Amino acid sequence: VIEKPLVTNVEQYLGFSNQISKSLNPRFYSCFHKRYSELHEMFKKDFGITKKPIDMHCIVYEIPLPIHHWYNWPNSGSRLISNGCHWLDYFMFLNDFSKVVDMKKWIPRGEDIIVQVKLENNAFLSLSLTDSGSQRLGVRDYIELRSEDKTYKMIDSEYYQAEDRRRVFSKCRVNPLRAYSRMYSKISENIAENGSGDSIKTLRSTKLMLDLENI
């Protein structure tokens, strides 16, 4: 059971992925809580069972950290690794970890980062990471998931709204902290039932994170 990020550099990734590839029964669990949130459950219910590509547009605001915080240590990498991995993984997770075919990174100022990613299934991601702005509510994020004529909004991991051309057809508000207890409960249940957990395929989100870091 591995807290995010799974690795922080290419050497660690190669060592871990090689071990997973050689194992006859690899069992590991990545603690990306967005996979387990109630907002994601609402999205799955509204989106239905389909293989359609899901585009993701999001703005992530992180609070400025004290200079000696571990996120600022050199071996933690940039904010793409220390925190951006959550949104990169969620995009890949939504699209069944389709292969990456194109990626771009822009650092417009300081530590602000903007990335774009396109997948083999034709889904694309636009992600902006910043700590410039109001600290009133701490870490915040605004996510729009789009597929065909529908848009699904997730705000601050708390609010959800789905709409099409005619109306808002679904919405809810949840306690964002419940995503963590749901994650550990579901991981524990999976372990108890001898489930498979993550796989070499799901490591594609980690590889994407490192490739963007090293552009």
C-alpha positions in Angstrom: 0.0 0.0 0.0 1.9 3.0 -1.3 1.2 6.6 -0.6 1.5 9.0 -3.5 3.7 9.6 -5.4 4.8 6.0 -6.0 8.2 7.1 -7.0 10.0 10.5 -7.4 12.6 9.8 -10.1 13.2 7.6 -13.1 15.6 5.3 -11.3 13.0 4.4 -8.7 10.4 3.9 -11.4 12.6 1.5 -13.4 13.4 -0.5 -10.3 9.8 -0.7 -9.2 8.3 -1.4 -12.7 11.0 -4.1 -13.4 10.1 -5.8 -10.1 6.4 -5.7 -10.9 7.0 -7.1 -14.5 9.0 -10.0 -13.1 6.6 -11.0 -10.4 4.1 -13.8 -11.1 1.5 -12.2 -8.8 2.3 -8.5 -8.2 0.0 -6.9 -5.6 0.3 -3.2 -4.8 -2.1 -0.4 -4.1 -1.6 3.2 -5.1 -3.2 5.7 -2.6 -4.7 8.1 -5.1 -7.9 9.1 -3.2 -9.6 10.7 -6.2 -10.3 7.3 -7.6 -12.4 6.5 -4.5 -14.3 9.8 -3.9 -18.0 10.0 -3.8 -17.9 12.5 -6.6 -16.3 9.9 -8.8 -19.0 7.5 -7.9 -21.6 10.1 -9.0 -19.7 10.6 -12.2 -19.7 6.9 -12.9 -23.4 6.6 -12.3 -24.2 9.5 -14.6 -21.6 8.6 -17.3 -22.6 5.0 -17.5 -20.6 2.0 -18.8 -18.9 3.2 -21.9 -15.4 3.4 -23.4 -15.8 7.0 -24.7 -12.8 9.2 -24.2 -13.1 11.7 -21.3 -11.5 15.1 -21.6 -10.4 16.8 -18.4 -9.8 20.5 -17.8 -8.7 21.6 -14.3 -7.2 24.4 -12.3 -5.4 23.4 -9.0 -4.5 25.9 -6.4 -2.0 24.9 -3.7 -1.2 26.9 -0.7 2.4 28.4 -0.5 4.5 26.2 1.8 7.2 27.0 4.4 10.6 26.9 2.8 11.7 23.8 4.7 8.5 21.8 4.0 9.3 18.4 2.6 7.5 19.2 -0.7 10.3 21.8 -1.2 13.1 19.3 -0.7 15.1 18.6 -3.9 14.3 14.9 -3.9 10.5 15.7 -3.9 10.8 17.1 -7.4 8.5 19.8 -8.7 4.8 20.3 -7.7 4.0 17.9 -10.6 5.5 15.1 -8.5 4.7 16.2 -5.0 1.0 16.9 -5.7 0.2 17.2 -9.4 0.4 13.4 -9.6 -3.2 13.2 -8.2 -4.8 14.9 -11.2 -2.6 13.2 -13.7 -3.5 9.9 -12.3 -7.2 10.7 -12.1 -7.2 11.7 -15.8 -5.4 8.4 -16.7 -7.7 6.4 -14.4 -10.8 7.9 -16.1 -9.5 6.8 -19.5 -8.5 3.3 -18.4 -4.8 4.3 -18.6 -4.8 4.7 -22.3 -1.3 5.3 -23.7 0.1 8.8 -23.9 0.7 10.0 -27.5 1.6 13.7 -26.9 2.4 16.0 -24.0 3.5 19.6 -23.4 4.6 21.6 -20.3 4.9 25.3 -19.9 6.3 27.1 -16.9 5.0 30.7 -17.3 6.3 32.1 -14.1 8.0 30.8 -10.9 6.7 27.4 -10.0 3.4 27.7 -11.8 3.0 24.8 -14.3 0.6 24.2 -17.2 0.5 20.9 -18.9 -1.3 19.3 -21.8 -1.6 15.6 -22.5 -3.3 13.6 -25.3 -4.0 9.9 -25.1 -4.3 7.2 -27.7 -8.0 7.0 -27.1 -8.2 10.7 -28.2 -8.9 12.1 -24.7 -6.9 15.2 -23.7 -6.0 16.9 -20.4 -5.4 20.6 -19.7 -4.0 21.1 -16.2 -2.9 24.3 -14.4 -1.0 24.1 -11.1 -0.4 27.3 -9.1 0.0 28.7 -5.6 -0.7 32.3 -6.7 -4.0 33.6 -5.3 -6.2 33.6 -2.2 -5.3 31.2 0.6 -8.8 31.6 2.2 -9.9 28.0 1.8 -6.5 26.2 1.4 -5.9 23.7 -1.4 -8.6 24.0 -4.1 -9.4 22.5 -7.4 -11.9 23.0 -10.2 -12.4 20.0 -12.6 -14.5 19.7 -15.7 -14.9 16.4 -17.3 -16.3 16.5 -20.8 -17.6 13.8 -23.2 -19.8 14.5 -26.2 -22.5 17.0 -25.2 -22.2 16.6 -21.4 -20.0 18.3 -18.8 -19.4 17.0 -15.3 -18.0 19.5 -12.8 -16.2 18.7 -9.5 -15.3 21.7 -7.3 -12.9 21.5 -4.3 -13.6 17.7 -4.0 -16.9 18.7 -2.4 -19.4 19.8 -5.1 -20.6 17.9 -8.2 -22.8 19.0 -11.0 -23.6 17.3 -14.4 -25.3 19.0 -17.3 -26.1 18.6 -20.9 -27.4 21.1 -23.5 -30.8 21.3 -21.9 -30.4 21.1 -18.1 -28.5 20.3 -15.0 -29.4 16.6 -14.5 -27.4 15.7 -11.5 -25.7 17.4 -8.5 -24.6 16.7 -5.0 -22.4 17.9 -2.1 -20.2 15.6 -0.1 -17.6 15.7 2.7 -14.3 15.6 0.8 -12.5 13.9 3.7 -14.6 10.8 3.3 -12.6 9.9 0.2 -9.7 8.8 2.4 -11.7 6.5 4.6 -13.4 5.1 1.5 -10.0 4.5 -0.1 -8.5 2.6 2.8 -11.7 0.6 3.4 -11.9 -0.5 -0.2 -8.1 -1.3 -0.3 -8.5 -3.3 2.9 -11.5 -5.2 1.5 -9.6 -5.9 -1.7 -6.6 -7.3 0.2 -8.8 -9.4 2.4 -10.5 -10.9 -0.7 -7.1 -11.6 -2.4 -7.8 -9.0 -5.1 -5.3 -7.8 -7.6 -4.9 -4.1 -6.8 -2.9 -2.0 -9.3 -0.9 -3.4 -12.2 1.9 -2.5 -14.6 -0.7 -0.8 -16.8 -1.7 1.6 -14.0 1.9 2.7 -13.7 1.4 4.7 -16.9 0.2 7.6 -14.8 3.5 7.5 -12.8 5.5 7.4 -16.1 3.5 10.3 -17.4 4.3 12.3 -14.3 8.1 11.6 -14.7 8.1 12.3 -18.4 6.4 15.7 -17.8 8.9 16.4 -15.0 11.8 15.8 -17.3 10.7 17.7 -20.3 
